[in-house]
Amino acid sequence: GAWTAAEEGAKFFKNVVNEMSANPRMLIIHECMGRDCGYLTAATCKSYLDSLTGLPFVPGLGLEKDKKLVHALYIPELPLDCDGEA
């Protein structure tokens, strides 16, 4: 159930992030919806980050791990401080 949903979400996100070579200034927003979706969002993020382990990165070709990382994760179960994020 939930772990499979997280793994599938991570695969989808990985495919979208791989398109960053077409536009390096791309902003990607991946949204998970549903009851208690923050837990699914967090599990999807963890599954995606785990999938990066062992990948070959070639900084000279623009294939840097920084470009594939998740830079922010917001979940509804925690309050969001927009001023603190700025």
N, C-alpha and C positions, 0 to 999 in steps of 0.2 A: 503494500500500500504506500505509505508515506515515503519510505526510502526509495522505492521505485520512482515515485513522482519527483523526488529530489534529483535522482540520477538522470531522469529524462529531461528535467529542467536544465541541469548542468550541461547535457549534450547539446540542447538547443542553444544555450548561451555561448557555448564554445564555438558553435558554427557561426553565430552572429559576430563574435569577437574576431574570428578568423578573417572576416571581411574588412577589418581595420586597415589592411594593406591597401585597400581601394581608396580610403579616405582617412588619413592619419589623425584628422581633427574631429573625428566622429564622437558624438555623445550617445552612449548606449544606455537605455533605461530598460531594465528587465523587471516586469511586474508579476508578482504571484498574487492571486486573489483567492479568498475563501476564508472560512472560519479558522481562527488561529493561524493565519497565513504567515505570520512572522517566523514561526518555527519551520515551516516549509521553505521560506526564503533563506533562513540561516542554513538549513541543511543543504539546500541547492548550492549556496555559495561555498560551503565546505566541500561538497562533492566536486564542484568545478575547480577549486583551488587544489584539491588532491590530484585531479587529473593533469595538472601542470607539472607534477613531479616527474623528473626524468626526461622532460622534453628538451630537445636540442635548441638552444637559442644562439643566434648569430647576430650580435649587436651591429656589426659592420653592414649587414643587410637590412637593418631596421627591425630585426626580430629579437626584441628585448623582452625580458620577463615583465618589466614594469608596464609595458603596453598591454599585457594580457591580464594583469591583476585587477581585482575588484577594488575600486578606489573609495567606495562608500556603500554602506549597507544600512538601510532604514527599515525598521520594522514597527508595526503599529502597537505592539505590546510595550514599547518604550517611548517616553516623550521625546519630541524632536525640538532641539534648541536651534532655531534658524540663525539667530545672531551668533551663537557659538560656532556654527558651521561655516560662517562667512569668512 
